[in-house]
Amino acid sequence: MSNPDLDRWNARFDVPDHVFGEAPNSFLARHAAGLSPGRALCVADGEGRNGVWLAQQGWDVLSLDFSAVAQQKAAALAARRGVALTLEQGDVHGWPYPAAAFDLVADIFSQFSPPAERARKWAGLRRTLRPGGHLIVEGYTPRQLVHRTGGPSAAENLYTEPMLRDAFGGLEILVLHEREEVLDEGAGHSGMSALIGLVARKPD
């Protein structure tokens, strides 16, 4: 049976260029740069820009996405950059998220989940993070509906500080702030954007 969401994303990724560029998300790069490499999970990693960059920094990366088309491009990008990237095709909502398995979990712009599914995914992120490990989340705020330079069009899929604080309150929140800046992440994220970033650490 066809999955309309999967068909849509496969079609979107089935172009020569990387839809969101080949460079890592700047918020992720800025806040992961000072961490000691270990095992990392990149959730909804798409064409692999973030997973490949982390692998270049010495991380052992599992790149999770449900689009085989995107993962083919991720594998090609990793090969061009000369790094190893473990690819796993799966739904970020139903993936098992093994307990205490990763030192870093990156959830960058995976904002097309309905609230109930998002809660399942975020519970998995908390579970799979090792004590002492870090979670990095980047997303759009409701003001992105004004800019319309990327991201979902449904307000319920956008992030706010109270939402993230409530979802990850069991973690030590190191950074949580909203900002507006120009993104240049391929055709998919281009122009002035309303953003929110979270960095949190799981207590030992």
C-alpha positions as CSV (number, residue, x, y, z in Angstrom):
1,M,0.0,0.0,0.0
2,S,1.3,3.5,-0.9
3,N,2.2,5.9,2.0
4,P,1.2,9.4,0.8
5,D,3.7,11.1,3.2
6,L,6.5,8.8,2.1
7,D,5.6,9.2,-1.6
8,R,5.7,13.0,-1.1
9,W,9.1,13.1,0.6
10,N,10.6,10.6,-1.9
11,A,9.4,12.8,-4.7
12,R,10.7,15.9,-3.0
13,F,14.2,14.4,-2.5
14,D,14.3,12.9,-6.1
15,V,16.1,15.9,-7.5
16,P,19.9,16.3,-8.4
17,D,20.6,18.9,-5.7
18,H,20.3,18.4,-1.9
19,V,17.0,20.0,-1.0
20,F,18.4,21.4,2.3
21,G,22.0,21.8,1.1
22,E,25.0,19.8,2.0
23,A,26.3,21.9,4.9
24,P,25.1,21.1,8.5
25,N,22.5,23.1,10.3
26,S,24.4,26.0,11.9
27,F,22.8,25.6,15.3
28,L,23.7,21.9,15.5
29,A,27.3,22.6,14.3
30,R,27.7,25.4,16.8
31,H,26.6,23.4,19.8
32,A,28.0,20.0,18.9
33,A,31.4,21.4,18.1
34,G,32.5,21.4,21.7
35,L,31.3,17.9,22.6
36,S,33.5,14.8,22.8
37,P,32.6,12.5,20.0
38,G,30.8,9.3,20.8
39,R,27.7,7.6,19.3
40,A,25.1,9.9,17.7
41,L,21.6,9.5,16.4
42,C,20.4,11.9,13.7
43,V,16.5,11.8,13.6
44,A,14.9,12.4,10.2
45,D,18.3,13.0,8.8
46,G,17.1,13.1,5.2
47,E,19.9,13.6,2.7
48,G,22.5,13.3,5.5
49,R,23.9,16.8,5.8
50,N,23.9,16.7,9.6
51,G,24.9,13.1,10.0
52,V,27.8,13.4,7.6
53,W,29.1,16.5,9.3
54,L,29.0,14.8,12.7
55,A,30.8,11.8,11.2
56,Q,33.5,14.2,9.9
57,Q,33.9,15.4,13.5
58,G,34.6,11.8,14.7
59,W,31.1,10.7,15.8
60,D,29.8,7.2,15.1
61,V,26.5,8.2,13.5
62,L,23.3,6.4,12.9
63,S,21.3,8.4,10.3
64,L,17.5,7.6,10.6
65,D,15.0,8.5,7.9
66,F,12.0,6.8,6.2
67,S,12.9,8.0,2.6
68,A,15.1,5.5,0.7
69,V,15.6,8.3,-1.9
70,A,17.1,10.6,0.7
71,Q,19.2,7.9,2.2
72,Q,20.8,7.1,-1.2
73,K,21.8,10.8,-1.4
74,A,23.1,10.6,2.2
75,A,25.2,7.6,1.3
76,A,26.6,9.4,-1.7
77,L,27.4,12.5,0.4
78,A,29.2,10.4,3.0
79,A,31.3,8.7,0.3
80,R,32.3,12.0,-1.2
81,R,33.3,13.3,2.2
82,G,35.2,10.0,3.0
83,V,33.3,9.1,6.2
84,A,31.3,6.2,7.4
85,L,27.6,6.7,8.0
86,T,25.2,4.0,9.3
87,L,21.9,4.4,7.5
88,E,18.6,3.0,8.9
89,Q,15.4,3.4,7.0
90,G,12.5,3.7,9.5
91,D,9.6,5.8,10.8
92,V,10.8,8.2,13.5
93,H,7.6,7.8,15.4
94,G,7.6,4.0,15.5
95,W,11.4,3.4,15.7
96,P,12.3,1.5,19.0
97,Y,14.8,4.1,20.3
98,P,16.9,1.7,22.4
99,A,17.5,2.8,26.0
100,A,20.6,4.8,26.8
101,A,22.2,4.1,23.4
102,F,23.5,7.5,22.2
103,D,25.7,10.2,23.5
104,L,24.1,12.8,21.2
105,V,20.7,12.9,19.7
106,A,20.0,15.6,16.9
107,D,16.4,16.4,15.9
108,I,16.7,19.1,13.3
109,F,13.6,20.5,11.6
110,S,11.6,17.3,11.9
111,Q,8.3,19.2,12.3
112,F,5.8,17.4,10.2
113,S,4.5,15.2,13.1
114,P,1.0,15.6,14.5
115,P,1.2,16.4,18.3
116,A,0.5,12.9,19.4
117,E,3.1,11.4,17.1
118,R,5.6,14.1,18.1
119,A,5.1,13.2,21.8
120,R,5.9,9.5,20.9
121,K,9.1,10.6,19.1
122,W,10.2,12.9,21.8
123,A,9.7,10.2,24.5
124,G,11.9,8.0,22.3
125,L,14.6,10.7,22.2
126,R,14.7,11.0,26.0
127,R,14.8,7.3,26.4
128,T,17.6,6.7,23.9
129,L,19.9,9.4,25.3
130,R,22.7,8.1,27.6
131,P,23.2,9.7,31.1
132,G,25.5,12.7,30.4
133,G,24.5,12.8,26.8
134,H,23.2,15.8,24.9
135,L,20.0,16.5,22.9
136,I,20.0,19.2,20.2
137,V,16.7,20.3,18.7
138,E,16.2,23.0,16.1
139,G,12.8,24.0,14.7
140,Y,10.5,26.8,13.6
141,T,8.3,28.9,15.9
142,P,4.7,30.0,15.0
143,R,6.2,33.3,13.6
144,Q,7.5,31.2,10.7
145,L,3.9,31.3,9.3
146,V,4.7,35.0,8.5
147,H,8.0,34.3,6.8
148,R,7.0,31.1,5.0
149,T,10.6,30.3,4.0
150,G,10.4,26.6,5.0
151,G,8.8,24.3,7.4
152,P,5.3,23.2,8.0
153,S,2.2,25.3,7.4
154,A,0.2,23.9,10.3
155,A,0.6,26.0,13.5
156,E,0.2,22.8,15.7
157,N,3.5,21.5,14.3
158,L,5.5,24.6,15.3
159,Y,7.6,24.9,18.5
160,T,7.5,27.3,21.4
161,E,9.7,27.6,24.5
162,P,7.0,26.3,26.9
163,M,6.4,23.3,24.6
164,L,10.1,22.3,24.6
165,R,10.5,23.0,28.2
166,D,7.6,20.8,29.1
167,A,8.7,18.0,26.7
168,F,12.2,17.9,28.0
169,G,11.9,19.2,31.5
170,G,13.5,16.0,32.9
171,L,16.7,17.1,31.2
172,E,19.1,19.8,32.2
173,I,18.3,22.6,29.7
174,L,21.5,24.4,28.7
175,V,20.2,26.5,25.8
176,L,16.6,27.4,24.9
177,H,15.9,30.5,22.9
178,E,13.9,31.9,20.0
179,R,15.6,34.0,17.3
180,E,15.1,35.3,13.8
181,E,17.8,35.0,11.3
182,V,18.4,34.3,7.6
183,L,18.8,30.6,6.7
184,D,20.6,29.5,3.6
185,E,20.1,25.7,3.7
186,G,19.4,24.9,0.1
187,A,16.1,25.6,-1.6
188,G,14.1,24.1,1.3
189,H,15.2,26.6,4.0
190,S,16.0,29.9,2.4
191,G,15.4,33.4,3.8
192,M,14.4,35.1,7.0
193,S,13.3,32.5,9.5
194,A,11.7,32.3,13.0
195,L,13.7,29.7,14.8
196,I,14.0,28.0,18.2
197,G,16.9,26.0,19.5
198,L,17.3,23.6,22.4
199,V,20.4,22.1,23.9
200,A,19.8,19.8,26.9
201,R,21.8,17.3,28.9
202,K,20.5,14.1,30.4
203,P,21.5,14.0,34.1
204,D,24.1,11.4,35.2
